[in-house]
């Protein structure tokens, strides 16, 4: 084989990297460098502003794992986990229904996806009014003749359920679009064949759609679990973590910015990252990602 | 050619660079200990200075530029630029990791007092400045002063005079019990919400910590926080927290505290929908403006001290607002210093905000005429150990300057959370004193 001249060889090597420079620089500057920073801080007692910091070894990690109350907030994630079950079920239902011929199909697709496009902070503010005493929710219930005199964010359970409900409303759209894409990628002949064989809608779902979207389903479950563990925007904006709605991330933010324990908060963030990685790993072991073969 | 190895090499290099960058936390302290001396001749001092301020409202409406114009009549060669920052604390805290945080700025609460010499240029000795100015010990480190607040504020209840009159209460309550009784009268005789917690905004609950000093009329109240249990029987914070608890437990607050709205609470108070809120004298002007906008009578907005008396008189603690300081890295220290001196003494900023003047010989503002008539004693708490109190607060994660523990207290009082007040306050006290001990004070 003929050897290429050195210059050409170098160019061949260099070209892909030139294309990669922009995304790599962005990725490193805005993702890896801050994460590396955080890792370094997690071994220090830095307060977030002082020019001096000292290394404390694993002190912050010892602190986190010896203070059980820091992990109690994960109970709140249970509400969001339960909510994501509802969310996935709803998304699956809508995706299936809207993948068939339904009137105003595109309109409903838009309605379901729209909330996902709104900024989470804005959603927080909107729903504060929604849950207010005499607010939108109360007036709507009033139209149906149900006079509720309930403080929706008033007790811990009620507040967490309400917030989880907002979360479902917001994230349903993303799940729905993922499912819809997967459902529509299933070849149409399969349904026809199934119909000829006398399969009803439920059987079509059970034996064609469900296995066909399994990879997307398992991805969605992983995203939902890690999302439930790291809920932040909605409760932070709406209640600030008051009335038993504090999540692990809110707690971490408070450690860093209220009590100026940037070192400890960085360690908490690293711990959360490890927990999510571990949960994902376990999940992948339990439900391996098999190749799907419908035909 | 082994592609795989070269990839790894590159990624390793990039990661190493990222980690090296991670090691830096910002500027060294080379300028530490610099002084910002006042210029002798106003006509000679020159330069452009940037002033960082939390008052975005008066930057936007041009008030700040009018101050700068007036300043230029004395200091014609100094150009003053303003940078209003909405999320002042968080943003300036991060900027202070660099050297670029304006020439003049308000000292963020997060900066530890002992770090002041690393960030700010000294304005002079405490001995010399305290003859003329109030609040010098709030920013003094080793005898040198690093900041000066342009106004003084005193905490108190903003209340609607008309509503209180309608309820038949004309004299300020003198004990917490009498205060609760007054609120009960408001509840039964008027339509107003007797007390509005502003629970959702949170920070108005944190204001209750400013009660410290007014109950015992003690200038050493801050030192007491550093030395003992703030929730010991009869201690100022305990008295305050018990009053708040009682108000909530008696159902004298808004129906749903979790969805309160601070901005809307101002016109509601002005119009008589809300009777009382614990805030501070700084809020009077905002409530009066809200009254004007809502078409209510601004004179209905009243201000009263915490319901506790020592020897038959009320006590009001005067404390600084944000302290203005000169960036130690500034290239225009004389001009920056000139701005702070002028703004503190000659700008009229304190009068414009109906606030107390930072000058010791100044008269009380009109809004506190009621205080003068009632013979309220004004005290300043000594702040030499204020830095320590903040450190204990952070270490213990109690957060006396944060809303969280009082939000829990309110939840407990209204039955949304289990627990007894005594146990709860005892628990806070235990955490506090433990942290104080472990910090070795």
Interface residues (C-beta under 8 A of the other chain):
Chain A: X13 X17 X24 X28 X32 X33 X36 X37 X39 X40 X46 X47 X48 X49 X50 X51 X53 X128 X131 X132 X133 X135 X151 X152 X153 X154 X155 X156 X159 X239 X240 X241 X242 X243 X244 X254 X255 X257 X258 X259 X260 X261
Chain B: X1 X6 X10 X14 X15 X17 X18 X19 X21 X22 X23 X25 X26 X27 X28 X29 X90 X93 X96 X97 X108 X110 X111 X112 X115 X118 X199 X200 X202 X255 X256 X257 X258 X259 X393 X394 X397 X399 X402 X403 X404 X407 X408 X411 X416 X417
